[in-house]
Amino acid sequence: MWRRSMIICGIDPGLSGGIAFYRNVSYDLYAEKVPTYKLQTRTKTKRFLDLWQLLTILNDHDPDHVFIEKQQPMPNQGLVSTFATGMGYGAYLGLLVATGYNYTEVPARVWKKDLNCPSDKDQSRDLASKLMPQGKHLWKLKSQDGIAEASLIAYWGLRKSIERCRDV
């Protein structure tokens, strides 16, 4: 039986997030931290999303569809933090729209519920290792939880895409 090769991208947005690409036929996984750059101001160093590098990564892998975790303000989150989250998320969406990639925003509660993924970051890394053992070396460290979650989003997105194709 012929199966069309499909590449699904998962994005855990934010400066500590990740981007992952999962192929349906070979189950190849490529994932990394989202690219950022630092800018020194007079009083501190700030990090920003490196949109040019992100564009290069997307174009290199040319996904059929992108699933991005939908961002929203959290209870007790400060105004500066909320603004920064919204600004970064808007940059991701703007890049996806400008480049013409098909994308779906998915709330964390949806993909996590479907995969029985706990909110604990260490348990997310454990689940990613169980579902995608070929990538467990990519999220060994606590600081790599964004890579694990991006991979889980891509895994979830691929499952949803395959279900959709079966229903057609």
Secondary structure, DSSP 8 states (H G I E B T S, - for coil): ------EEEEEE-STT-EEEEEETTT--EEEEE--EEEEE-SS-EEEEE-HHHHHHHHHHH--SEEEEEE----TT--HHHHHHHHHHHHHHHHHHHHHT--EEEEEHHHHHHHTT--S-HHHHHHHHHHH-GGGGGGG-SGGGHHHHHHHHHHHHHHHHHHHHHHH-
